[in-house]
Amino acid sequence: MHFEILPDVPSTEKKQYLRVATIANKTALCYFYIGDDDVCVEFLSGNFSTGITAPDFETAKKSLTIQQLMEVDVIILDIPYQEKALKDFHIFLKNRDLHSIPIIYNERQLKNTISLPPSELIDDVIDLCNWQFDFSSKISFLRKSKAYSISKKSNKHQSSAPVRSISKRAFDMIVSAVLLILFLPLLIVIALAIKLESKGPIFYNAKRAGRGFKIFRFYKFRTMEVNADKKIEALAHLNQYSDSTQGPKFFKIYNDPRITKVGKLLRNTSLDELPQLFNVLKGDMSLVGNRPLPLYEAATLTTNDFVERFMAPAGITGLWQIKKRGKSDMSTEERISLDISYARNSNLLYDLWIMAHTPKALIQKTDV
């Protein structure tokens, strides 16, 4: 790795100034890392073609030129959280018309903070050195979603968004806690049935992409044989959605051979979804929203045409479920259209309407 010091200063003052790294044969993205951890810089250098680092905000503002900032695809913060300093840096970017650059905070710097950075100041929080996924898709989405959000700032309903968000979160927490208590005996019976039928874990958990492409651990009762995900490629020809090589992709099979007998019952009654109430309590999901997607599906939706579907929270039920769940004639375009429609019109009353129509959609008539 080659570092250049900008501006030219004695080597004893390296830590106080900007560093630029150029790495050949990597993804054509440029990161701007504000922090002082060589392990993180080494990790980032393995994922980006170009990198700029600075130890703190002040050094970054004094040393970085506008031309360099214009080449940056993402800003990664790995310094202790101080709201005033973060706001000042946000103003610095905004005054240079560069506030559309996504800002990601390294999770470890926020673990001991009382309050988290406001959502208008950062776009995501990740565990930087344990990140196992493609930065290209993540950053592509964040850039497009941020540009979309900025364009919507003049919306007359914008000021009511925080109030709607708080009321939705309070509703989610109360209802999910009550449902978990009520369904506890049923959860135990289902867990025993899964364990008795087949070897393997009771719960299925996998990384899914929710609102803002935030990736989290998604929980369901296991309804398939172990290692079912590894058979997707072999069963691709059975996919009910279009198998075009370009554009968005979803994967669902009619009468999927990987599903167990208990799993079939759980899926057809939607009881396999009950563990997602824990996701709702944690704040990863909402009771109503767009379905969180497997990463291989989500990566195909990070375009200007589809970015709106990620503006809504991930949900257990939603517009797609009450309109088309269990129907084999669902097209990719129709599913995305329903997701975008919910994202544009979501509010607490709309959520209550969807929840009221959910029970009749719980029992599937087809095995898809």
C-alpha positions in Angstrom: 0.0 0.0 0.0 1.4 3.4 -1.0 0.6 6.5 1.0 1.3 10.1 0.0 1.2 12.9 2.5 -0.9 16.0 1.6 0.4 18.6 2.1 4.1 17.9 2.3 5.1 17.8 5.9 7.9 16.2 8.0 7.4 12.4 8.5 7.2 13.0 12.3 3.8 14.8 11.7 2.2 12.0 9.6 -0.6 11.4 12.0 -1.8 15.0 11.7 -2.4 15.1 8.0 -4.3 13.5 5.2 -3.2 10.3 3.7 -4.1 9.1 0.2 -3.8 5.4 -0.7 -4.1 3.9 -4.2 -4.6 0.2 -4.6 -4.6 -1.5 -8.0 -7.1 -4.1 -9.1 -9.9 -3.4 -6.6 -13.5 -2.2 -7.0 -13.5 1.2 -8.6 -14.7 3.1 -5.5 -13.1 5.7 -3.3 -13.5 5.8 0.5 -12.8 8.6 2.8 -12.0 7.2 6.2 -11.9 9.5 9.3 -10.2 7.6 12.0 -6.8 6.3 13.1 -7.0 2.5 13.0 -4.5 0.8 10.6 -6.5 -2.5 10.8 -9.6 -0.8 9.4 -7.6 1.0 6.8 -6.1 -2.3 5.7 -9.5 -3.8 5.5 -10.9 -1.0 3.4 -7.9 -1.1 1.1 -8.9 -4.6 0.2 -12.3 -3.5 -1.0 -11.7 -0.1 -2.6 -9.4 1.0 -5.4 -8.7 4.4 -3.8 -8.7 5.6 -0.2 -8.3 8.8 1.7 -7.8 8.9 5.4 -7.6 11.6 8.1 -7.4 11.3 11.8 -10.3 13.7 12.7 -12.8 16.2 11.2 -10.6 19.3 11.6 -7.7 17.7 9.6 -10.1 16.5 7.0 -11.6 20.0 6.5 -8.3 21.8 6.4 -6.4 19.3 4.2 -9.0 17.9 1.8 -9.7 19.8 -1.5 -13.1 20.0 -3.1 -11.8 18.1 -6.1 -10.7 15.2 -3.8 -14.1 15.2 -2.1 -15.9 15.0 -5.4 -14.2 11.7 -6.1 -15.3 10.2 -2.8 -18.1 7.6 -2.9 -18.5 7.1 0.8 -17.4 8.7 4.1 -16.6 6.2 6.9 -16.4 7.6 10.4 -14.3 5.7 13.0 -14.0 8.3 15.7 -15.8 8.8 19.1 -19.3 10.3 18.5 -19.6 14.0 19.2 -22.9 15.4 17.9 -21.6 19.0 17.5 -18.5 17.9 15.6 -20.6 15.7 13.3 -23.1 18.5 12.7 -20.3 20.9 11.8 -18.9 18.4 9.4 -22.3 18.0 7.8 -22.5 21.7 7.3 -19.0 21.7 5.8 -20.2 19.2 3.2 -23.5 20.9 2.6 -21.8 24.3 2.0 -19.8 22.6 -0.7 -22.8 20.9 -2.2 -21.4 17.5 -1.2 -24.0 16.4 1.3 -25.2 13.6 -1.0 -22.1 11.5 -0.1 -23.2 8.7 2.1 -21.9 8.7 5.7 -21.4 5.4 7.5 -20.4 5.1 11.2 -18.3 2.2 12.5 -20.5 0.4 15.0 -17.8 0.1 17.8 -17.7 3.9 18.2 -21.4 4.0 19.1 -21.7 1.1 21.5 -21.2 3.2 24.7 -23.0 6.3 23.5 -26.2 7.4 25.3 -27.8 8.7 22.1 -27.2 7.7 18.5 -26.5 10.2 15.7 -29.6 11.6 14.1 -30.6 9.8 10.9 -30.2 13.0 8.9 -26.5 13.1 9.8 -25.5 9.4 9.1 -26.9 6.9 6.6 -25.9 3.6 8.2 -24.0 1.9 11.0 -21.9 -1.2 10.3 -19.4 -3.4 12.0 -16.6 -2.3 9.8 -14.0 -5.0 10.3 -16.6 -7.8 10.3 -18.3 -6.6 7.1 -18.6 -9.6 4.8 -20.6 -8.2 1.9 -20.1 -6.3 -1.3 -19.4 -2.6 -0.7 -20.4 -1.8 -4.2 -24.1 -2.7 -3.8 -24.3 -1.1 -0.3 -22.8 2.2 -1.4 -24.7 2.3 -4.7 -27.9 2.0 -2.8 -26.9 4.6 -0.1 -26.0 7.1 -2.8 -29.2 6.7 -4.6 -31.4 6.7 -1.5 -29.7 9.8 -0.2 -30.2 11.6 -3.4 -33.8 10.6 -3.4 -34.3 11.8 0.2 -32.7 15.1 -0.6 -35.0 15.6 -3.5 -38.0 15.0 -1.3 -36.9 17.4 1.5 -39.3 20.1 0.1 -42.3 17.7 0.5 -44.9 19.5 2.7 -45.4 16.3 4.8 -41.7 16.1 5.7 -42.1 17.8 9.1 -44.6 15.2 10.3 -42.3 12.2 9.4 -40.5 12.1 12.9 -43.8 12.0 14.7 -45.1 9.2 12.5 -41.9 7.3 13.0 -42.1 7.5 16.8 -45.8 6.5 16.9 -45.1 3.5 14.6 -42.2 2.4 16.7 -44.2 2.6 20.0 -47.1 0.7 18.4 -44.7 -2.0 17.1 -43.1 -2.5 20.5 -46.3 -2.8 22.4 -48.1 -5.1 20.0 -45.1 -7.4 19.4 -44.5 -7.8 23.1 -48.1 -8.7 23.8 -48.2 -11.2 20.9 -45.0 -12.9 22.0 -46.5 -13.4 25.5 -49.8 -14.7 24.0 -48.1 -17.1 21.6 -45.5 -18.4 23.9 -47.2 -21.9 24.3 -47.6 -22.2 20.6 -43.9 -21.2 20.0 -42.9 -24.1 22.3 -45.1 -26.6 20.5 -43.8 -25.6 17.1 -40.2 -25.8 18.3 -40.7 -29.3 19.5 -42.4 -30.4 16.3 -39.5 -29.1 14.2 -36.9 -30.8 16.4 -38.7 -34.2 16.3 -39.2 -34.2 12.5 -35.7 -33.5 11.3 -32.1 -32.8 12.4 -31.0 -29.3 12.4 -31.7 -26.0 14.2 -35.2 -24.9 15.2 -34.7 -21.4 13.9 -33.6 -20.3 10.5 -31.6 -17.0 10.6 -30.0 -15.3 7.7 -28.8 -11.8 6.7 -31.5 -9.7 5.2 -31.7 -6.2 3.8 -34.3 -3.9 5.3 -34.9 -0.2 5.3 -32.0 1.8 3.8 -30.4 -1.5 2.8 -29.6 -2.0 6.5 -28.5 -5.6 7.0 -29.7 -7.6 10.0 -30.2 -11.1 11.3 -33.7 -12.3 10.3 -35.5 -15.0 12.3 -38.0 -17.7 11.2 -38.9 -21.2 12.2 -36.9 -23.5 10.0 -39.2 -24.9 7.3 -36.6 -26.4 5.0 -34.0 -29.1 5.1 -30.6 -28.0 6.4 -28.4 -26.2 3.8 -31.4 -25.4 1.6 -29.8 -22.1 0.5 -27.0 -24.0 -1.2 -29.5 -25.6 -3.6 -30.8 -22.4 -5.1 -28.6 -22.6 -8.2 -29.7 -26.2 -8.9 -33.4 -25.2 -8.6 -33.2 -21.9 -10.5 -35.1 -23.3 -13.5 -38.2 -23.8 -11.2 -38.3 -20.1 -10.1 -41.8 -18.7 -10.5 -40.4 -15.2 -11.2 -38.7 -14.2 -14.4 -35.2 -15.7 -14.7 -33.8 -12.9 -16.9 -30.1 -12.3 -16.4 -30.6 -8.5 -16.0 -32.8 -6.5 -13.7 -34.3 -7.3 -10.3 -34.5 -10.9 -9.2 -36.7 -12.8 -6.7 -36.7 -16.5 -6.0 -39.7 -18.6 -5.1 -40.6 -22.2 -6.2 -44.0 -23.8 -6.5 -44.2 -26.9 -4.3 -40.5 -26.4 -3.2 -38.9 -29.8 -2.7 -36.7 -28.5 0.1 -39.6 -27.9 2.4 -40.2 -30.4 5.3 -43.7 -31.7 6.2 -43.9 -29.6 9.4 -42.4 -26.7 7.4 -45.2 -27.0 4.8 -47.8 -26.6 7.5 -46.0 -23.7 9.1 -45.7 -21.9 5.8 -49.3 -22.4 4.7 -50.5 -21.0 8.0 -47.7 -18.3 8.2 -46.7 -19.6 11.7 -43.1 -19.8 10.6 -43.1 -16.0 10.7 -43.8 -15.7 14.4 -40.1 -15.4 15.5 -39.9 -12.2 13.5 -41.7 -10.6 16.5 -38.3 -10.6 18.1 -36.9 -8.7 15.1 -39.7 -6.1 15.7 -38.8 -5.8 19.4 -35.2 -5.2 18.5 -36.1 -2.6 16.0 -34.8 -4.4 12.9 -38.3 -4.7 11.5 -41.8 -3.3 11.9 -45.1 -5.2 12.1 -46.1 -3.7 8.7 -43.6 -2.9 5.9 -41.9 -4.4 2.9 -40.4 -7.8 3.2 -36.7 -7.9 4.1 -34.9 -9.4 1.2 -32.0 -12.0 0.9 -28.9 -10.1 -0.1 -28.7 -11.7 -3.5 -32.2 -10.4 -4.2 -31.6 -6.9 -2.6 -28.4 -6.3 -4.6 -30.5 -6.4 -7.9 -32.8 -3.6 -6.7 -30.2 -0.8 -6.0 -31.2 1.2 -9.0 -33.0 4.6 -9.4 -36.1 2.8 -10.5 -36.5 0.6 -7.4 -34.7 2.5 -4.6 -38.0 3.7 -3.1 -39.0 0.2 -1.9 -36.1 0.4 0.6 -37.5 3.7 2.0 -40.1 1.7 4.0 -39.2 -0.4 7.0 -38.9 -4.2 6.7 -42.2 -5.8 7.9 -43.8 -9.0 8.9 -46.8 -8.2 6.8 -47.4 -5.7 4.1 -49.2 -4.7 1.0 -47.7 -7.5 -1.0 -48.9 -10.1 1.4 -52.5 -9.1 1.5 -52.7 -8.5 -2.3 -50.7 -11.4 -3.7 -49.3 -13.8 -1.1 -49.7 -17.4 -2.1 -50.6 -16.6 -5.7 -48.4 -18.0 -8.5 -49.1 -15.3 -11.0 -47.1 -12.6 -9.3 -44.6 -10.8 -11.6 -41.4 -9.2 -10.4 -42.7 -5.8 -11.6 -46.0 -6.2 -9.7 -44.3 -7.0 -6.5 -41.9 -4.1 -6.7 -44.8 -1.8 -7.6 -46.7 -2.8 -4.4 -43.5 -2.3 -2.3 -43.1 1.2 -3.8 -46.7 2.0 -3.3 -46.5 1.1 0.4 -43.3 3.2 0.8 -45.0 6.3 -0.6 -48.2 6.0 1.3 -47.3 4.4 4.7 -48.8 5.8 7.9 -50.2 4.3 11.1 -53.8 4.2 9.7 -52.6 2.5 6.6 -50.7 0.0 8.7 -53.9 -0.8 10.7 -55.8 -1.3 7.5 -53.2 -3.8 6.2 -53.1 -5.6 9.6 -56.9 -5.9 9.5 -56.7 -7.6 6.0 -53.8 -9.8 7.0 -55.7 -12.7 8.7 -57.5 -13.8 5.5 -54.1 -13.8 3.7 -52.4 -16.0 6.3 -53.8 -19.3 4.9 -52.1 -20.1 1.6 -53.9 -22.1 -1.1 -50.8 -22.9 -3.1 -47.3 -24.1 -2.0 -45.2 -21.1 -3.1 
